[in-house]
């Protein structure tokens, strides 16, 4: 578990493998998700658990979190190493203090050190992400449809309207159809 102080804030940010999160802390993750995302399922993930999370703790209380998935995707003929950002959220009392940006910076820093090509995410509201270096991409996209632990088939969209990418490696985001090689996160 890596720990860093979140600037001048009292929150401490730790990277934790999903399988290593203690039950009491996982309950806090689930409660935060349900608080931040109305209609969120009664678990700590939406489709599938992320590979790891950054958890921002203010004392013993969870102040924010972001899930991260390691994913290889195909865009056109390019196979790209990516991190996918999942369910970034910050407790209401901790918002507007830069914590979400710090969580995104942690993901970006790790992506660089792991030689990822891009960090990708899907967002309807892009304001936070554009301020932190992401850009919209309008690639046709396909992904595995999963709902409530059931595979429903393959989904496609000419433009999801929500895909955002952040360049980490040396190459620009390519044109062409994007195959997520898994579920939409």
C-alpha atoms as one frame of an Amber mdcrd trajectory, in Angstrom:
protein
   0.000   0.000   0.000   1.523   3.308  -1.127   0.610   6.352   0.973   0.984
  10.063   0.216  -0.300  13.163   1.946  -2.763  15.060  -0.214  -1.017  18.434
  -0.291  -2.117  20.733   2.501  -5.307  18.716   3.027  -5.585  16.315   5.925
  -6.420  13.432   3.559  -3.894  10.665   3.014  -4.023   8.919  -0.374  -3.187
   5.213  -0.577  -3.112   2.807  -3.509  -4.683  -0.504  -2.516  -5.260  -3.695
  -4.521  -8.991  -4.398  -4.655  -8.595  -7.848  -3.094  -6.683  -6.365  -0.137
  -9.245  -3.768   0.986 -10.484  -4.687   4.493 -14.223  -5.334   4.883 -14.866
  -2.247   7.045 -13.189   0.009   4.474 -15.022  -1.704   1.600 -18.283  -0.836
   3.375 -17.179   2.816   3.355 -16.397   2.561  -0.381 -19.859   1.140  -1.038
 -21.555   3.848   1.046 -19.594   6.588  -0.765 -20.568   5.175  -4.167 -24.230
   5.060  -3.229 -24.041   8.599  -1.841 -22.339  10.019  -4.944 -24.105   7.999
  -7.647 -27.895   7.683  -7.128 -29.098   4.219  -8.093 -25.668   2.621  -7.600
 -25.901  -1.141  -6.872 -25.583  -2.460  -3.313 -21.897  -3.250  -3.739 -18.619
  -1.345  -4.115 -18.421  -1.617  -7.936 -20.804  -1.113 -10.837 -20.036  -3.810
 -13.439 -16.871  -5.550 -12.194 -14.388  -4.699  -9.430 -11.422  -2.536 -10.483
  -7.896  -3.933 -10.204  -6.923  -1.374  -7.579  -8.127   1.874  -6.046  -6.695
   5.077  -4.721  -8.386   5.781  -1.401  -8.262   9.232   0.202  -8.670   8.972
   3.960  -9.400  11.838   6.336  -8.535  10.131   9.586 -10.521   6.892   9.624
 -13.162   8.211   7.198 -13.099   7.687   3.436 -13.040  11.133   1.781 -12.734
  10.023  -1.851 -11.775   7.202  -4.145 -11.028   6.260  -7.719 -10.936   2.763
  -9.177  -8.346   1.857 -11.812  -8.434  -0.956 -14.343  -5.414  -2.201 -16.224
  -6.634  -2.756 -19.764  -5.201  -3.417 -23.185  -7.483  -1.928 -25.852  -7.372
  -1.947 -29.622  -7.880   1.269 -31.599  -7.747   0.642 -35.331  -4.674  -1.591
 -35.729  -3.023  -0.237 -32.555  -2.929  -2.238 -29.329  -2.594   0.210 -26.436
  -1.710  -0.260 -22.767  -4.094   1.805 -20.684  -5.381   2.488 -17.246  -9.126
   3.008 -17.107 -10.492   5.414 -14.495 -13.608   4.112 -12.744 -16.117   5.788
 -10.408 -14.093   8.787  -9.227 -15.977  10.322  -6.321 -15.392  12.589  -3.332
 -17.561  12.939  -0.226 -19.652  16.137  -0.362 -17.942  17.707   2.652 -14.526
  17.239   0.986 -15.385  18.676  -2.444 -13.883  21.837  -3.980 -10.589  21.234
  -2.174  -8.683  19.677  -5.083  -8.970  16.094  -3.853 -10.411  14.716  -7.116
  -7.555  16.331  -9.049  -5.044  14.808  -6.648  -6.569  11.359  -7.137  -6.320
  11.806 -10.916  -2.706  12.974 -10.552  -1.892   9.764  -8.643  -3.339   7.669
 -11.481  -1.402   9.691 -14.067   1.875   9.422 -12.145   1.537   5.653 -11.838
   0.589   5.367 -15.524   3.819   7.148 -16.456   5.953   4.972 -14.216   4.281
   1.829 -15.623   4.777   2.994 -19.244   1.080   3.091 -20.093   0.170   4.642
 -23.431  -2.992   6.405 -22.208  -5.354   6.812 -19.290  -8.947   6.571 -20.488
 -12.331   7.155 -18.926 -15.957   7.770 -19.812 -17.596  10.940 -18.457 -20.709
  12.891 -19.294 -19.414  16.000 -17.497 -15.867  16.670 -18.691 -14.976  19.821
 -16.720 -12.808  18.152 -14.047 -11.090  15.943 -16.587 -10.272  18.650 -19.142
  -8.759  20.734 -16.317  -6.555  17.737 -15.555  -5.324  17.010 -19.094  -7.945
  14.718 -20.644  -9.474  15.332 -24.074 -12.627  14.041 -25.744 -12.252  11.315
 -28.374 -15.006  10.370 -30.795 -13.950   6.886 -31.923 -16.536   4.277 -32.812
 -16.464   1.866 -29.889 -17.393  -1.716 -28.994 -17.518  -3.334 -25.566 -18.887
  -6.293 -23.680 -22.327  -5.586 -22.204 -22.529  -6.721 -18.592 -25.466  -6.152
 -16.273 -25.852  -7.510 -12.756 -23.136 -10.146 -13.226 -24.566 -11.356 -16.532
 -22.997 -11.038 -19.980 -25.614  -9.707 -22.388 -23.579  -9.528 -25.598 -21.596
  -6.967 -27.527 -22.504  -3.267 -27.671 -21.346  -0.745 -30.251 -21.629   3.019
 -30.636 -20.483   5.334 -33.414 -19.499   7.807 -30.688 -20.168   7.185 -27.000
 -20.116  10.952 -26.407 -18.274  10.223 -23.183 -14.830   8.813 -24.108 -11.917
  10.851 -22.771  -8.205  10.132 -23.171  -5.001  11.409 -21.614  -1.758  10.835
 -23.472   0.940   9.255 -21.328   3.288   7.727 -23.903   4.788   9.178 -27.067
   1.985   8.500 -29.550  -1.153  10.533 -30.165  -4.557   8.913 -29.747  -5.220
   7.006 -32.984  -8.191   7.136 -35.322 -10.248   4.033 -35.901 -12.661   1.796
 -34.096 -11.933   1.210 -30.430 -12.471  -2.274 -29.014 -12.400  -2.159 -25.218
 -11.691  -5.902 -25.122 -13.977  -6.036 -22.112 -16.735  -4.135 -20.368 -17.365
  -0.390 -20.428 -15.982   1.238 -17.296
